[in-house]
């Protein structure tokens, strides 16, 4: 079946999931002139987009019935199954030729299952998880990792351009999710280093802002240090990405690693630290709230003097 031409002002877009990142991402498509229908579990989160011209639908299925391309970005694999494959889900409302794009970080095996179920109905499916957090979503600078058929990826270029800065095709169905697992493994252990370094500087009596100025200009710099280090120093643990979602992602990566016969001890250790952080009641804070769990190990009440 021929792939539809994606054009603003012509292509109808559906969007499911208006959380920390989804609302901004959907807003960028709306700003590009795509007629947009939205659904999210908490209807109040859609108010700003409705004011800008988006339409509301009562179910994911209803979104699909009004759309040519449906994007979703929800929380957990169980949510993905419900909104895409459920009785009132997206696929139930899709017509042959529609395109389904799941941008949730989820299981590669689930992405392949969605691809197969969609193909059986003549629907094209793409897995397209993202990295960049709330800032990347707001500024349309996300890294988007694509799995699925290359020709569908290429057809969706106007949508990728609206949301992301780095958009890379990774391979067949599930490949985008595997690339995102690589991304999360890198972040997990790097965040331990960021938090431990700040704890060390604090206990050594350094001015943390001055110390940050030195280390972010050298080889030790990273996105997490440069962007989340200042938030940690200022005791701002608002989420760019939820701890509870990161715990889910690390669990997926560890499951995939076991399946492939890989030992990833650094990731396993980071997972344990984040499980402790979640158990301490910080699951809805940002991933950089790891500082709170690590500070408690040294009996530091962060930030006691920052």
ChimeraX attribute file (.defattr): number of C-alpha atoms within 10 A of each C-alpha:
attribute: neighborCount
match mode: 1-to-1
recipient: residues
	/A:1	8
	/A:2	7
	/A:3	14
	/A:4	15
	/A:5	12
	/A:6	19
	/A:7	16
	/A:8	17
	/A:9	11
	/A:10	12
	/A:11	17
	/A:12	19
	/A:13	26
	/A:14	31
	/A:15	30
	/A:16	27
	/A:17	25
	/A:18	25
	/A:19	19
	/A:20	17
	/A:21	22
	/A:22	22
	/A:23	23
	/A:24	21
	/A:25	26
	/A:26	28
	/A:27	23
	/A:28	20
	/A:29	21
	/A:30	21
	/A:31	13
	/A:32	15
	/A:33	15
	/A:34	22
	/A:35	20
	/A:36	25
	/A:37	27
	/A:38	30
	/A:39	23
	/A:40	24
	/A:41	15
	/A:42	10
	/A:43	13
	/A:44	10
	/A:45	15
	/A:46	20
	/A:47	11
	/A:48	12
	/A:49	20
	/A:50	15
	/A:51	9
	/A:52	11
	/A:53	14
	/A:54	22
	/A:55	17
	/A:56	20
	/A:57	20
	/A:58	12
	/A:59	19
	/A:60	31
	/A:61	23
	/A:62	21
	/A:63	28
	/A:64	31
	/A:65	20
	/A:66	20
	/A:67	25
	/A:68	21
	/A:69	26
	/A:70	28
	/A:71	26
	/A:72	27
	/A:73	27
	/A:74	22
	/A:75	17
	/A:76	17
	/A:77	17
	/A:78	11
	/A:79	15
	/A:80	24
	/A:81	16
	/A:82	15
	/A:83	23
	/A:84	25
	/A:85	19
	/A:86	15
	/A:87	13
	/A:88	15
	/A:89	20
	/A:90	26
	/A:91	26
	/A:92	19
	/A:93	19
	/A:94	26
	/A:95	16
	/A:96	14
	/A:97	17
	/A:98	22
	/A:99	25
	/A:100	26
	/A:101	24
	/A:102	23
	/A:103	23
	/A:104	23
	/A:105	29
	/A:106	31
	/A:107	24
	/A:108	23
	/A:109	15
	/A:110	18
	/A:111	29
	/A:112	21
	/A:113	16
	/A:114	25
	/A:115	23
	/A:116	16
	/A:117	16
	/A:118	23
	/A:119	14
	/A:120	11
	/A:121	15
	/A:122	16
	/A:123	21
	/A:124	25
	/A:125	28
	/A:126	29
	/A:127	34
	/A:128	34
	/A:129	24
	/A:130	27
	/A:131	19
	/A:132	20
	/A:133	18
	/A:134	20
	/A:135	15
	/A:136	20
	/A:137	25
	/A:138	19
	/A:139	16
	/A:140	21
	/A:141	19
	/A:142	26
	/A:143	22
	/A:144	24
	/A:145	24
	/A:146	30
	/A:147	29
	/A:148	24
	/A:149	18
	/A:150	14
	/A:151	10
	/A:152	18
	/A:153	21
	/A:154	12
	/A:155	15
	/A:156	19
	/A:157	13
	/A:158	15
	/A:159	21
	/A:160	21
	/A:161	17
	/A:162	20
	/A:163	25
	/A:164	21
	/A:165	16
	/A:166	15
	/A:167	19
	/A:168	16
	/A:169	18
	/A:170	20
	/A:171	16
	/A:172	17
	/A:173	25
	/A:174	25
	/A:175	23
	/A:176	28
	/A:177	30
	/A:178	25
	/A:179	22
	/A:180	24
	/A:181	25
	/A:182	11
	/A:183	14
	/A:184	19
	/A:185	20
	/A:186	13
	/A:187	19
	/A:188	23
	/A:189	16
	/A:190	18
	/A:191	23
	/A:192	19
	/A:193	15
	/A:194	22
	/A:195	23
	/A:196	16
	/A:197	16
	/A:198	21
	/A:199	20
	/A:200	11
	/A:201	14
	/A:202	20
	/A:203	11
	/A:204	9
	/A:205	9
	/A:206	13
	/A:207	11
	/A:208	16
	/A:209	13
	/A:210	9
	/A:211	14
	/A:212	20
	/A:213	11
	/A:214	11
	/A:215	14
	/A:216	15
	/A:217	11
	/A:218	9
	/A:219	7
	/A:220	11
	/A:221	14
	/A:222	18
	/A:223	13
	/A:224	17
	/A:225	23
	/A:226	16
	/A:227	11
	/A:228	22
	/A:229	25
	/A:230	15
	/A:231	16
	/A:232	23
	/A:233	18
	/A:234	12
	/A:235	15
	/A:236	15
	/A:237	21
	/A:238	15
	/A:239	17
	/A:240	19
	/A:241	20
	/A:242	22
	/A:243	23
	/A:244	20
	/A:245	18
	/A:246	21
	/A:247	22
	/A:248	20
	/A:249	23
	/A:250	21
	/A:251	17
	/A:252	20
	/A:253	25
	/A:254	21
	/A:255	14
	/A:256	17
	/A:257	14
	/A:258	12
	/A:259	9
	/A:260	9
	/A:261	9
	/A:262	11
	/A:263	11
	/A:264	13
	/A:265	10
	/A:266	14
	/A:267	20
	/A:268	17
	/A:269	14
	/A:270	21
	/A:271	22
	/A:272	13
	/A:273	18
	/A:274	25
	/A:275	20
	/A:276	16
	/A:277	23
	/A:278	19
	/A:279	11
	/A:280	11
	/A:281	9
	/A:282	21
	/A:283	21
	/A:284	16
	/A:285	20
	/A:286	22
	/A:287	27
	/A:288	25
	/A:289	27
	/A:290	26
	/A:291	24
	/A:292	20
	/A:293	22
	/A:294	20
	/A:295	17
	/A:296	11
	/A:297	8
	/A:298	10
	/A:299	9
	/A:300	15
	/A:301	10
	/A:302	18
	/A:303	15
	/A:304	7
	/A:305	6
	/A:306	12
